[in-house]
Amino acid sequence: MINIYYMRAKGFNIGNDVIYLASRYFLDNAFGEPINVITFPATAKYESQYKAGLNARTVYEINQYADGLIIGSGNLYENGELDVNPHALSALEIPMMLFCLARGQIYNRKLHLVNRTDAMPDNTIKVLNQKAKWSLTRDVETQAHLEALGLTPTLGGCPTIFLDEIWPKIKMPFLQRELPQAVISIRHPNLMSVPIRHQLKVNSDIEKIIEFLRAEGYQDVRILCHDHRDNPFASAFETEGIPYMYTEDIYEFMNIVANVPLCVSYRLHATLPRISLGKSTINISYDQRAASLMKTVGLEDWNIDLFKEPNLIKAIKDRYKRMNDLWALKDRHQDRWKELRAVITRTFSQFAETVYALKKNAA
């Protein structure tokens, strides 16, 4: 039996599970038969984890039992999301893939893009890429950064843009919620890496979004949380008759994302699955990585950059009134989506072929 170790972002954000769901689709298709996939966290920072990241203990176990290692997808080049011990990594004996990893800058108080204080050091990025047999980046800014380091990764995009292929095969939750007419997919302002004055403005922005949606006939509007740390902020809107929705079940979450008529989203992993599924979506970005990913998939003109739009609500109204332009924009960039799909499919196929060959030679 093939054993694939899969090191991924876990944390509290259900968006990580959306990414993993899409990634497993391509992994399983590449092998074409049941395999053992052993997942573990890319970092131990969220809770006490005996097994997390690339350290002496995990690399030893991987060398003993794994036929291949995948790291990704997600923001693992930043946020302190991937623990790496370079000495332990040098002892890794099996083929490793870096799958659609991302790195991005944030806005400082002068509204200049700057590196995050918790970004992975460039030397560590180099060590990881030099050890990897395959390295895919998630977006064009990450690609440019790695190329500036003298590395040669391949642009792969985000697998969640292909959830339209996966959705018909996803099981439904045991108890399905009664879905609202519209959701606002949020992040707690305290968790947004933006200047404090912009954090303080998020509450009033969401109140205005709710007012606009109700004026357009969406009387049942709810807040959608991706992370239990969003819940305290979302609960403040309950006094205005706006309940919040939260689940840790990926299938229940996807049922919400796939079926609510309209979503105004501060969260990429509500935005991208919905656009993939042809569901009306208005996206708001507030850092480089989100804007860069929208650019990567050809949707830069649909994105609302919080720091470039002088009037957020006006921009939201604009997107709402010309929603058909989103589908025209998506159609116009289908070749790009097909190219990204081909890259992901080809890379997983090469990974599977290498794993099978090594397994055969070891027999």
WOJO-V207461 format. One line per field, one symbol per residue. ss: DSSP state (h for helix, s for strand, l for the rest). phi: phi as a letter, one per 40 degrees, with the letter a starting at -180 (. if undefined). Layout:
# WOJO-V207461
ss->???
phi->???
This chain:
# WOJO-V207461
ss->llssssssllllllhhhhhhhhhhhhhhhhhllllssssssllllllllllslslhhhhhhhhhhllssssssslllllllllslhhhhhlllllssssssllllsslllllsslllllllhhhhhhhhhhllssssllhhhhhhhhhlllllsslllhhhhhhhhhllllllllllllllsssssllhhhllllhhhhhhhhhhhhhhhhhhhhlllllsssssllhhhhhhhhhhhhhlllssllllhhhhhhhhhhllssssllhhhhhhhhhlllssssssllhhhhhhhhhlllllllssllllllhhhhhhhhhhllhhhhhhhhhlhhhhhhhhhhhhhhhhhhhhhhhhhhhhhl
phi->.cbbcbcbcbfbccdcccccdcccdccccccgacbcbbcaccacccacbcbagcbdcccdccccbcbabbbhchcccaggcbcbbdccdcccbbcbbcbfcbaacbccccgbcbcccbccddccdcdccccccbbbbcacccdccccccgcbcbcbgbcccbccccdcccccccbccccccabbcbbddccccbddcccccddcccdcccdcccccgcccbbcbcbaccccdccccccccgbcbbaabccccccccdcbcdabbbcbdcbccdccdcgbdabbbbbaccccccccdcgbdcccbcdbbccbccccccccccbdcccccccccbcccccccccccccccccccccccccccccc
